[in-house]
Amino acid sequence: MPSTCPKCHQVLEEDYVCCADVTYTWKCAKCRKLSKGFVIPFGRCENCGGNLEVVEEYALQDPARLKPIRQALQAEMNAHTFYAMAAEEATDADVRALFASLSEMEREHLENLSDKYHAHIEMDGRHTPHPKIRQIILDKIEEVPAPDRPLALYERAIEMERRARAFFLQQVEGLEEGLEREIYRELAAEEDEHIALLEAGLAKTREALGRR
């Protein structure tokens, strides 16, 4: 029988997955600090940058249906965070504009997924990641000479999008027909669009720099 979302009070279908009251407890494998949230950028501790793990005793009774949703939201949050940081790193105006646009796209995707599943994730555009998390996200890119950095950012972004697309398609194969499977199909299609934009931008930047 239909139920109601405890936060927005929208009437839900009988088989609908609502994440309004879902909060995971995460523990840092390095400093042991506990954090709470449905997803956390890159699954990293905001205190030291260590890997976060779900504390099993706080895990939910029925994680099977929530796992695909959490993974999808995690991927979108990671991409949004990466592109926002890449836009800050880019010195070329066109490259910066493309990364800022992709960051906004990923934020919209994250909000759409959050709304669809009532996850109610709060996005703070002013949040600055811990320096160690920043180092993980931009791994060695800051060491690349400034003239070559746009190319390195493009290549890192394309690699990230291809990994995400492969992951989403793998999930499609493992799920039965239904809303979660369709979500993964949609996300994979969005990655195709992003890869095409990035490859076009990379080619344009290489041409401008006189590279092949």
C-alpha positions in Angstrom: 0.0 0.0 0.0 1.2 3.5 -0.7 3.2 5.4 1.9 4.4 8.9 2.5 7.9 10.4 2.5 8.7 11.5 6.1 10.4 14.6 4.9 8.5 16.1 1.9 5.3 14.1 2.6 4.9 13.1 -1.0 2.7 10.0 -1.5 4.9 7.1 -2.7 4.0 4.1 -4.8 4.0 0.7 -3.0 7.4 -0.5 -4.4 9.1 2.9 -4.4 12.5 3.2 -2.6 12.5 6.3 -0.4 15.8 7.3 1.2 14.5 10.2 3.3 15.4 8.6 6.7 18.5 6.8 5.5 21.8 7.9 7.0 24.9 5.7 7.0 27.6 5.9 9.6 31.1 5.8 8.1 34.4 5.2 10.0 37.7 6.4 8.7 40.1 3.5 8.3 43.0 5.8 9.2 42.0 8.1 12.0 38.8 6.3 13.0 36.7 9.4 12.9 33.0 8.7 12.5 31.0 10.6 9.8 27.3 10.5 8.9 25.6 10.8 5.5 24.0 9.0 2.7 27.1 9.6 0.5 30.3 11.5 1.1 32.5 13.0 -1.6 35.0 10.3 -2.9 34.3 8.3 0.3 37.1 10.1 2.1 37.5 11.4 5.6 37.1 15.2 5.9 39.6 15.1 8.8 42.6 13.3 7.3 41.6 12.1 3.8 41.5 8.4 4.8 39.2 5.8 3.2 35.7 5.6 4.8 34.0 2.3 5.5 30.3 1.7 6.4 30.0 0.7 10.0 28.2 -2.6 9.7 26.3 -2.4 13.0 24.7 0.8 11.8 23.9 -0.6 8.3 20.3 -1.0 7.2 18.2 -4.1 7.3 17.6 -4.2 3.5 20.7 -2.8 1.7 20.1 -4.6 -1.6 17.8 -2.0 -3.1 19.6 1.0 -1.5 23.1 0.1 -2.7 22.5 0.9 -6.4 21.0 4.3 -5.5 23.9 5.1 -3.1 26.5 4.1 -5.7 24.8 6.2 -8.4 24.7 9.2 -6.0 28.3 8.7 -5.0 29.4 8.7 -8.7 27.6 11.9 -9.4 28.9 13.6 -6.3 32.4 12.6 -7.1 32.2 13.9 -10.7 30.6 17.2 -9.5 33.4 17.7 -7.0 36.1 16.8 -9.5 34.9 19.2 -12.2 34.5 22.0 -9.7 38.1 21.6 -8.7 39.2 21.1 -12.3 37.5 24.4 -13.2 39.5 26.1 -10.4 42.7 24.6 -11.7 42.2 25.5 -15.4 44.0 28.6 -16.6 42.5 28.6 -20.1 39.1 30.3 -20.2 37.5 27.8 -22.6 38.7 24.8 -20.5 37.5 26.5 -17.3 34.1 27.1 -18.9 33.7 23.5 -20.0 34.6 22.1 -16.6 32.3 24.5 -14.9 29.5 23.5 -17.2 30.2 19.8 -16.5 30.3 20.5 -12.8 26.8 22.1 -13.1 25.5 19.2 -15.1 26.7 16.7 -12.5 25.1 18.8 -9.8 21.8 18.7 -11.6 22.1 15.0 -12.1 22.8 14.6 -8.4 19.8 16.7 -7.5 17.5 14.9 -9.8 18.6 11.5 -8.4 18.3 12.9 -4.9 14.8 14.2 -5.6 13.7 11.0 -7.2 14.7 8.9 -4.2 14.1 11.5 -1.6 17.7 11.4 -0.4 17.6 15.1 0.4 21.3 15.6 0.0 22.5 19.1 0.9 25.0 20.6 -1.5 27.3 23.3 -0.2 29.1 25.0 -3.1 31.3 26.9 -0.7 32.7 23.7 0.9 36.5 23.4 0.3 37.8 19.7 0.5 40.5 18.8 2.9 43.9 19.3 1.3 44.6 15.5 1.4 41.3 14.9 -0.4 42.2 17.6 -2.9 45.6 15.8 -3.4 43.8 12.5 -4.0 41.4 14.0 -6.5 44.0 15.9 -8.5 46.7 13.2 -8.0 49.9 14.5 -9.5 48.1 17.0 -11.9 49.5 19.9 -9.9 53.0 18.6 -10.7 52.3 18.8 -14.5 53.9 22.0 -16.1 51.3 24.7 -16.4 51.1 24.7 -20.3 50.3 20.9 -20.2 47.9 21.0 -17.3 44.7 21.5 -19.4 45.6 18.3 -21.3 46.2 16.4 -18.1 42.9 17.6 -16.7 41.1 16.5 -19.8 42.7 13.1 -19.8 41.9 12.6 -16.1 38.3 13.6 -16.7 37.9 11.2 -19.7 39.4 8.4 -17.7 37.0 9.1 -14.8 33.9 9.2 -17.2 34.9 6.0 -18.9 35.3 4.2 -15.6 31.9 5.5 -14.5 30.2 4.4 -17.8 31.7 0.9 -17.5 30.5 0.7 -13.9 27.0 1.8 -14.8 26.7 -0.7 -17.6 28.0 -3.5 -15.3 25.2 -2.7 -12.9 22.7 -2.8 -15.7 23.7 -6.4 -16.4 23.3 -7.4 -12.8 19.8 -5.9 -12.2 16.4 -7.0 -13.2 14.1 -4.7 -15.2 12.9 -1.9 -13.0 13.5 1.6 -11.9 17.1 1.1 -10.6 18.2 -0.6 -13.9 16.7 2.2 -15.9 18.5 4.8 -13.7 21.9 3.1 -14.6 21.0 3.1 -18.3 20.3 6.8 -18.1 23.6 7.5 -16.2 25.6 5.5 -18.8 24.1 7.5 -21.6 25.0 10.8 -19.8 28.6 9.6 -19.5 28.6 9.0 -23.3 27.6 12.7 -23.7 30.3 13.9 -21.3 33.0 11.8 -22.9 32.1 13.3 -26.3 32.3 16.8 -24.9 35.6 16.1 -23.2 37.2 14.5 -26.3 36.2 17.4 -28.4 37.6 19.8 -25.9 40.8 17.8 -25.6 41.2 17.8 -29.4 40.6 21.6 -29.6 43.1 22.3 -26.8 45.8 20.0 -28.4 45.3 21.9 -31.7 45.6 25.3 -29.9 48.8 24.1 -28.2 50.2 22.6 -31.5 50.1 19.0 -30.1 48.9 15.8 -31.6 
